[in-house]
Amino acid sequence: IDPGFRTGCKVVCLDRQVNLVHNETIYPNPPQNQTALSVKKIITLVSAYKTEAIAIGNGTASRETEDFIRKYVRFENDIQVFVVNESGASIYSASKTARDEFPDYDVTVRGAVSIGRRLMDPLAELVKIDPKSIGVGQYQHDVDQQKLQNSLDEVVMSCVNAVGVEVNTASSHLLTYVSGLGPQLAQNIIDY
């Protein structure tokens, strides 16, 4: 869930392979306060897509949306609710990578997908974002940006090659960090 007040909360459902299977908007917060309708929609989605966890972005209306879920929505099974750091999600949602992954969806849906994927596989999602857009500290802009990018790329390559990646859920962007895979071969694996 990408929370919001006036524009509503963008809700997406992702399958185990981090693919988008459904999206819609609910309005549980002011000014609309459509609490009953929002509860009904969330319960319907949880049941229809066999939801195991809910990720809520930590931006505007985060606390109110988390309170709404915990207070009003009762689930038959034990579904955990997490607040996820959404730093850089808006940058990702407008990026070429996001447009390539979701050409038929607007930036609001892409941002909500990024929030959900951060709960499922944070490293795989964060490598898609330019390091200076993540907002990791006040001094990140004081360092040479190319050195910062190279250093972060080395860390990601080290992690990916030492630990591995789940090929069924990895994006082509993440696969390019695997030794021996370039952009074209990574895309061919995704297409296959």
RAJO-V643036 format. One record per backbone hydrogen bond with DSSP energy under -0.5 kcal/mol. NH is the residue of the N-H (numbers start at 0). CO is the residue of the C=O. Records with the same first field share a line. If there is no record, write none. Layout:
# RAJO-V643036
NH=CO, CO
This chain:
# RAJO-V643036
1=9
2=0
7=4
8=25
9=1, 7
10=8, 23
12=21
14=18
17=14
20=12
21=12
23=10
25=8
31=28
32=28
33=26
34=32
37=33
38=34
39=35
40=36
41=37
42=38
43=39
44=40
45=41
46=42
47=43
48=44
49=46
50=45
53=79
55=81
56=0
57=83
61=58
64=60
65=61
66=62
67=63
68=64
69=65
70=66
71=67
72=67, 68
73=71
78=76
79=51, 77
81=53
83=55, 81
88=85
91=87
92=88
93=89, 90
94=91
97=91
98=94
99=95
100=96
101=97
104=101
109=105
110=106
111=107
112=108
113=109
114=110
115=111
116=112
117=113
118=114, 115
119=115
120=116
124=120
125=121
126=122
127=124
128=125
132=129
133=130
134=130
139=136
141=138
142=138
147=143
148=144
149=145
150=146
151=147
152=148
153=149
154=150
155=151
156=152
157=153
158=154
159=155
160=156
161=157
162=158
163=158, 159
166=164
168=165
169=165
174=170
175=171
176=173
177=174
180=177
181=179
185=181
186=182
187=183
188=184
189=185
190=186
191=187
